[in-house]
Amino acid sequence: MSHFVYILRCRDGSLYTGYTTDVERRVSEHNSSDLGAKFTRSRRPCSLVYTEEFQTRSEAMSREYHIKHKLSKQEKEALISAYSS
């Protein structure tokens, strides 16, 4: 099973970072149900702008923490920009 870290860009330009095993399902939940994060509910629609795949949950959760808590918004934007190039 693959594990993913993803970043969403919300309607207001904010970024949300999360972890999942099914990116498509999770993005759909963020945009259309109460299963999405409270943060994204008032900022819909959200679009997927970045994903990273990992072999283990531990690796993915570690990376999610790093992106969420250690990177500035500017650094996240640079990560997204490099990913989409």
C-alpha distances in whole Angstrom, upper triangle without the diagonal:
4,7,10,14,16,20,22,26,28,31,33,31,30,26,23,20,17,13,11,7,10,13,15,15,16,18,20,20,22,24,25,25,25,22,22,23,27,27,26,28,31,30,29,28,25,24,21,22,19,16,14,10,9,7,8,9,13,13,12,14,17,17,17,20,22,22,23,26,27,27,30,30,31,29,26,28,28,25,24,27,26,23,25,27
4,7,10,13,17,19,23,25,28,30,28,26,23,20,17,14,11,9,6,8,10,13,14,14,16,18,19,20,22,24,24,24,21,20,21,25,25,24,26,29,28,27,26,23,21,18,19,16,12,10,7,6,5,7,8,11,11,9,12,15,14,14,18,19,19,20,23,24,24,27,26,28,25,22,24,25,21,21,24,22,19,21,23
4,7,10,14,16,20,22,26,27,25,23,20,17,14,11,7,6,5,8,9,13,13,12,14,17,17,18,20,22,22,22,19,18,18,22,22,21,23,26,25,24,24,20,19,16,17,14,10,8,6,5,6,6,6,9,8,6,9,11,11,11,14,16,15,17,19,20,20,23,23,25,22,20,22,22,19,19,22,21,18,20,23
4,6,10,13,16,19,22,24,22,20,16,14,11,8,6,5,6,8,7,11,12,11,12,15,15,15,18,20,20,21,18,16,16,20,19,18,21,24,22,21,20,17,16,12,13,10,7,5,5,6,9,9,8,11,9,6,9,11,9,9,13,14,13,14,17,18,18,20,20,22,19,16,18,19,15,15,18,18,14,17,20
4,7,10,14,16,20,21,19,17,13,11,7,6,5,7,9,10,9,12,13,11,12,15,15,14,17,20,20,20,17,15,15,18,17,16,19,22,20,19,19,15,14,11,11,8,6,5,7,8,11,11,10,11,10,6,8,10,7,6,10,11,9,10,14,15,14,17,16,18,16,13,15,16,13,12,16,16,13,15,18
4,7,10,13,16,18,16,14,10,8,6,5,6,8,10,10,8,10,12,10,9,13,14,12,14,17,18,19,16,13,13,16,15,13,17,19,17,16,15,12,10,7,8,5,4,6,9,11,15,15,13,15,13,10,11,13,10,8,12,12,10,11,14,15,14,16,15,16,15,11,13,14,11,10,14,14,11,13,17
4,7,10,13,14,12,10,7,5,4,7,9,11,14,13,10,12,14,11,10,13,14,12,13,17,18,19,17,13,13,15,13,12,15,17,14,14,13,10,8,6,6,5,7,9,12,15,18,18,17,18,16,13,13,15,12,9,12,13,9,10,13,14,12,13,11,14,13,9,10,12,10,8,12,13,11,12,16
4,6,10,11,9,8,6,5,6,8,11,13,15,14,11,12,13,11,8,11,12,9,10,14,16,17,15,12,11,14,11,9,12,14,11,10,10,6,5,5,6,7,9,12,15,18,21,21,20,21,20,16,16,18,15,13,15,16,12,12,16,17,15,15,12,15,15,11,11,14,13,10,13,15,13,13,17
4,7,8,6,6,5,7,9,12,15,16,19,18,14,15,16,14,11,14,14,11,11,15,17,18,18,14,13,15,12,9,13,13,9,9,9,5,5,6,6,9,12,15,19,21,25,25,23,24,23,19,20,21,18,15,18,18,14,14,17,18,16,15,11,13,14,11,10,14,13,10,12,15,14,13,17
4,5,5,5,6,7,11,13,16,18,21,19,16,16,17,14,11,13,14,10,10,13,15,16,16,12,12,12,10,7,10,9,6,6,6,4,7,9,10,13,15,19,21,24,27,27,25,26,25,22,21,23,21,18,19,20,17,15,18,20,18,17,13,16,17,14,13,17,16,14,16,19,18,17,20
4,6,7,9,11,15,17,20,21,24,22,19,18,19,17,14,15,16,12,11,14,16,17,18,15,14,14,12,9,11,9,5,6,6,6,8,12,13,16,19,22,25,28,31,31,29,30,29,26,25,27,24,21,23,24,20,19,21,23,21,19,16,18,20,17,15,19,19,16,18,21,20,19,22
4,6,9,11,15,18,21,23,26,25,21,21,22,19,17,18,18,15,14,17,19,19,20,17,15,15,12,10,12,10,6,8,9,9,11,14,14,17,20,23,26,29,32,32,30,31,30,26,26,27,24,21,23,23,20,18,20,22,19,17,14,16,18,16,15,18,19,17,18,22,21,20,23
4,7,10,13,16,20,22,25,24,20,20,22,19,16,18,19,15,15,18,20,21,21,17,16,16,13,11,14,12,9,10,11,9,10,12,12,14,18,21,24,27,30,30,28,29,27,24,24,25,22,19,21,20,17,16,18,19,16,14,11,12,15,12,11,15,15,13,15,18,18,17,20
4,7,10,13,17,20,23,22,19,20,21,18,15,18,18,14,14,18,19,19,19,15,13,14,10,9,12,11,8,11,11,9,11,12,12,14,16,19,22,25,28,28,25,26,25,22,21,22,19,16,17,17,14,12,15,16,14,12,9,11,13,11,11,14,15,13,15,18,18,18,21
4,7,10,14,16,20,19,16,17,18,15,13,16,16,13,14,18,19,19,18,14,12,13,10,9,13,13,10,12,12,9,10,10,9,10,13,15,19,21,24,24,22,22,21,18,17,18,16,13,14,14,11,9,12,14,12,11,8,11,12,8,9,13,12,10,13,16,15,15,19
4,7,10,13,16,16,13,15,16,12,11,14,13,10,12,16,16,16,15,11,9,11,8,7,11,12,10,11,12,9,10,10,10,10,12,14,17,19,22,21,19,20,19,15,14,16,14,10,12,13,10,8,11,14,12,12,10,14,14,10,12,15,13,12,15,17,16,17,20
4,7,10,14,14,12,14,15,12,11,15,14,12,14,17,18,17,15,12,10,13,10,10,14,16,14,15,15,11,12,10,10,9,10,11,14,15,18,18,15,16,15,11,11,12,10,7,9,10,7,6,10,12,11,12,11,14,13,10,12,14,12,12,15,16,15,16,20
4,7,11,11,10,13,13,9,10,13,12,11,14,16,16,16,13,10,9,12,11,11,14,17,15,16,16,13,13,11,12,10,10,11,12,13,16,15,12,13,13,10,9,11,10,6,9,11,9,8,12,14,14,16,15,18,16,13,15,18,15,14,18,19,16,18,22
4,7,9,8,12,12,9,11,14,13,12,16,18,17,17,14,12,11,15,14,14,17,20,19,18,18,15,15,13,14,12,10,10,10,10,13,12,9,11,11,7,7,10,9,7,10,12,11,11,14,16,16,18,18,21,19,16,18,20,16,16,20,20,17,19,23
4,5,6,9,9,7,10,12,11,12,15,17,16,16,13,12,12,16,16,15,18,21,20,19,19,16,15,13,15,13,10,11,10,11,12,11,9,12,12,9,9,13,12,10,13,16,15,15,18,20,20,22,21,24,22,19,21,22,19,18,22,22,19,20,24
4,6,9,9,8,11,13,13,14,17,18,18,18,15,14,16,19,20,19,21,24,23,22,21,18,17,15,17,15,11,11,9,10,10,10,9,12,13,10,11,15,14,13,16,18,17,18,21,23,23,25,24,27,25,21,23,24,21,20,23,23,20,21,24
4,6,6,6,9,10,11,12,15,16,16,17,14,13,15,19,19,18,19,22,21,19,19,16,15,13,15,14,11,12,11,12,13,14,12,16,16,13,14,18,17,15,18,20,19,19,23,24,24,26,25,27,25,22,23,24,21,20,23,23,19,20,23
4,6,5,6,9,10,11,12,14,15,17,14,12,14,18,17,15,17,20,18,17,16,13,11,9,11,10,8,10,10,13,15,15,14,17,16,13,14,17,16,14,17,19,17,17,21,23,22,23,22,24,22,19,20,21,18,16,19,20,16,17,20
4,6,5,6,9,10,11,12,14,16,14,12,15,18,18,16,17,20,18,16,14,12,11,9,12,12,11,13,13,16,18,19,18,21,20,17,18,21,19,17,21,22,20,20,24,26,24,26,24,26,25,21,21,23,20,18,21,21,18,18,21
4,6,5,6,9,10,10,11,13,10,10,13,17,17,15,16,19,18,16,15,13,13,12,15,15,14,16,15,17,19,19,17,21,21,17,18,22,20,18,21,23,21,21,24,27,26,27,25,28,27,23,24,26,23,21,24,25,21,21,25
4,5,5,6,9,10,10,11,9,7,10,13,14,12,13,16,15,14,13,11,11,10,13,13,12,14,14,16,18,18,16,19,19,15,15,19,18,15,18,20,18,17,21,23,22,24,22,25,24,20,21,23,21,19,22,23,20,20,24
4,5,5,6,9,10,12,10,8,10,13,13,10,12,15,13,11,10,8,8,7,11,12,11,14,15,18,20,20,18,21,21,17,17,20,19,16,19,21,18,17,21,23,22,23,20,23,22,18,19,21,19,17,20,21,18,18,22
4,5,5,6,8,11,9,8,11,14,15,11,12,15,14,11,10,9,10,10,14,15,15,18,18,21,23,23,21,24,24,20,21,24,22,19,22,24,22,21,24,27,25,26,24,26,26,22,22,25,23,20,23,24,21,21,25
4,5,5,5,7,6,5,8,11,12,10,10,13,13,11,11,10,12,12,16,17,16,19,19,21,23,23,20,23,23,20,19,23,22,18,21,23,21,20,23,26,25,26,24,26,26,22,23,26,24,22,25,26,23,23,27
4,6,6,8,7,4,6,9,9,6,7,10,10,8,8,7,9,10,14,15,15,18,19,21,24,23,20,23,23,19,19,22,20,17,19,21,19,17,20,23,22,22,20,23,23,20,20,23,21,19,22,24,21,21,25
4,6,9,9,7,10,11,11,8,7,10,9,6,6,6,9,11,14,16,17,20,22,24,26,26,24,26,26,22,22,25,23,20,22,24,22,20,23,26,25,24,22,24,25,21,21,24,23,20,23,25,22,22,25
4,7,8,8,11,12,13,10,8,11,11,9,9,10,12,14,18,20,20,23,24,26,28,28,25,28,28,25,24,27,26,23,25,27,25,23,26,29,28,28,25,28,29,25,25,28,27,24,26,29,26,25,29
4,5,6,9,10,13,10,8,12,13,11,12,12,15,16,20,21,21,24,24,26,28,27,24,27,28,24,23,27,26,22,24,27,25,23,26,29,28,28,26,29,30,26,27,30,28,25,29,31,28,27,31
4,5,8,8,11,10,8,11,13,12,14,14,17,18,21,22,22,25,25,27,28,27,24,26,27,24,22,26,25,22,23,26,24,22,24,28,28,28,26,29,29,26,27,30,29,26,30,32,29,29,33
4,7,9,11,10,9,13,14,13,14,14,16,17,20,20,20,22,22,23,25,23,20,22,24,20,19,23,22,19,21,24,22,20,23,26,26,27,25,28,28,25,26,29,27,25,28,30,27,27,31
4,6,8,7,7,11,11,10,11,11,13,14,17,17,17,19,20,22,24,23,20,22,22,19,18,21,20,17,18,21,19,17,20,23,23,23,21,25,25,21,22,25,23,21,25,27,24,24,28
4,5,5,7,10,10,11,13,11,14,14,17,17,17,19,21,22,24,23,19,21,21,18,16,19,18,15,16,19,17,14,17,20,20,20,19,22,22,19,21,24,22,21,24,26,24,24,28
4,6,5,8,9,11,13,13,16,17,19,20,21,23,24,25,28,26,23,24,25,21,19,22,21,17,18,21,19,16,18,21,21,21,20,23,24,21,22,25,24,23,26,28,26,27,30
4,6,7,7,10,12,11,14,15,17,18,19,21,23,25,27,26,23,24,24,20,19,21,20,16,16,19,16,13,15,19,18,18,16,20,20,17,19,22,21,20,23,25,24,24,28
4,6,5,6,8,7,11,12,14,16,17,20,22,24,27,26,23,24,24,21,19,22,20,17,18,20,17,15,17,20,19,19,16,20,21,17,18,22,20,18,21,24,22,22,26
4,6,6,9,9,13,15,18,19,20,23,25,27,29,28,25,27,27,24,22,25,24,20,21,23,21,18,21,24,23,22,20,23,24,21,22,25,24,22,25,27,25,25,29
4,6,9,10,14,16,19,21,22,25,27,29,32,31,28,30,30,26,25,27,26,22,23,25,22,19,22,25,23,22,20,23,24,21,21,25,25,23,25,28,26,26,29
4,6,7,11,13,15,18,20,23,25,28,31,30,27,29,28,25,24,26,24,20,22,23,20,18,20,23,21,20,17,20,21,18,18,22,22,19,21,25,23,22,26
3,5,9,12,14,17,19,22,25,27,30,30,27,29,29,25,24,27,25,21,23,24,21,19,22,25,23,22,19,22,23,20,19,23,22,19,22,25,23,22,25
4,7,10,13,16,18,21,23,26,29,29,27,29,28,25,25,27,25,21,24,25,22,20,23,26,23,23,19,22,23,19,19,22,21,18,20,23,21,20,23
4,7,9,12,14,18,20,23,26,26,24,26,25,21,21,23,21,18,20,21,18,17,20,22,20,20,16,19,20,16,15,19,18,15,17,20,18,17,20
4,6,9,12,15,18,21,24,25,23,25,24,20,21,23,20,18,20,21,18,17,21,22,20,20,16,18,19,15,14,17,16,12,15,17,15,13,17
4,6,8,12,14,17,21,21,20,22,20,17,18,20,17,15,18,19,15,16,19,20,18,19,16,17,17,13,13,15,13,10,13,15,12,11,15
4,7,11,14,17,21,22,21,22,20,17,18,19,16,15,18,17,14,15,18,19,16,16,14,14,14,11,10,12,10,6,9,11,8,8,12
4,7,10,14,17,18,18,19,17,14,15,16,13,12,15,15,11,13,17,17,14,16,14,14,13,10,10,11,8,6,9,10,7,8,11
4,7,10,14,15,14,16,14,11,13,14,11,11,14,14,12,14,17,17,16,17,16,17,15,12,13,14,10,9,12,12,8,10,13
4,7,10,12,12,13,11,8,11,12,9,10,13,13,11,14,17,17,15,18,18,18,16,13,15,15,11,11,14,12,9,12,15
4,7,9,10,12,9,7,11,12,10,11,15,15,14,16,19,19,19,21,21,22,19,17,19,18,15,15,17,16,13,15,17
4,6,7,9,6,6,9,10,9,11,14,14,14,17,19,19,19,22,23,24,21,19,21,20,17,17,20,18,16,19,21
4,7,9,7,8,11,12,12,14,16,17,18,20,22,22,23,26,26,28,24,22,25,24,20,21,24,22,19,22,24
4,5,5,6,9,10,11,13,15,16,17,18,20,21,22,25,26,28,24,22,25,25,21,22,25,24,21,24,26
4,6,5,6,8,10,10,12,14,15,16,18,19,20,24,24,26,24,21,24,25,21,22,25,24,21,24,27
4,5,5,6,9,10,11,12,14,15,16,17,19,22,24,26,23,21,24,24,21,22,25,24,22,25,28
4,6,5,6,9,10,11,12,14,15,16,17,21,22,23,20,18,22,21,18,19,22,21,19,22,24
4,5,5,6,9,10,11,12,14,15,16,19,20,21,18,16,19,20,16,17,20,19,17,20,22
4,5,5,6,9,10,10,12,13,15,18,19,21,19,17,20,21,17,18,22,21,19,22,25
4,5,5,6,9,10,11,11,13,17,18,20,17,16,19,19,16,18,21,20,19,22,25
4,5,5,6,8,10,10,11,14,16,17,14,12,16,16,13,14,18,17,15,19,21
4,5,5,6,8,10,10,13,14,16,14,12,15,16,13,14,18,17,16,19,21
4,6,5,6,8,9,13,14,17,14,13,16,17,15,16,20,20,19,22,24
4,6,5,5,7,10,12,14,11,11,14,15,12,15,18,17,17,20,22
4,6,6,5,8,9,11,9,7,11,12,10,11,14,15,14,17,19
4,6,6,8,9,12,11,9,12,14,12,13,17,17,17,19,22
4,6,8,10,13,11,11,14,16,14,16,19,20,19,22,24
4,7,10,11,9,10,13,14,13,15,18,18,18,21,23
4,7,8,6,6,10,10,10,12,14,15,15,18,20
4,5,5,6,9,10,11,12,14,15,17,19,20
4,5,5,6,9,10,10,12,14,15,16,18
4,5,5,6,9,10,10,12,14,15,17
4,5,5,6,9,10,11,12,14,15
4,5,5,6,9,10,10,12,14
4,5,5,6,9,10,11,12
4,5,5,6,8,10,11
4,5,5,6,9,10
4,6,5,6,9
4,5,5,6
4,6,5
4,6
4
